[in-house]
Amino acid sequence: MNKNIKWITRSAAAIALIIVAQFVTAPLKQQLLTGSLVNLILALTTMLFGWSTGAAAAVVSPFIAYLLGINAQILVVPAIAAGNLIYVLVIALLTKKLDGAVKNGTVRSFISVAAAALCKFALQYMLIVRWIAPSFLPEKAQAVMSVNFGVMQLFTACIGGALACVISPFIRKAFRED
């Protein structure tokens, strides 16, 4: 199969999975669940198919979610995309950078996910909680943003990433056996 077609297909599948996860879990109003699933898909996509596929899903999915009514504030959508992108890039770059230093692939993945989660949290906290919300949103919306894009982002990124670290070796093995 053509390399570009594979990339488009994998990226589209990851975006579709993220949107489905958001649609299914949004009515539950459990950000811990929804965010963890989104981060699981982003991390898993990156681990299995590389940074560019993960980056496409990271950037495109928040905009589609907004168009579908899942994300309520257009002002924060670019910041969500930026946080997702940094998450994916740190996972990809650190996993590769640690390749010689840390022999165990699962440990390497966990270290990469922890660093990526911290980076995503820091970026989204600074952009959304410290800049966008106080500058553009009413007080009530600021309070919601502080909860949603505060430490909750760190938790969901860690949970989703940790699940991806556990699941990815099994998926890789299944692909090798086919």
PyMOL commands that set and color helices and strands:
alter all, ss='L'
color gray80, all
select helices_A, chain A and resi 3-28+31-49+51-67+74-97+105-136+139-148+151-177
alter helices_A, ss='H'
color red, helices_A
deselect
rebuild
show_as cartoon
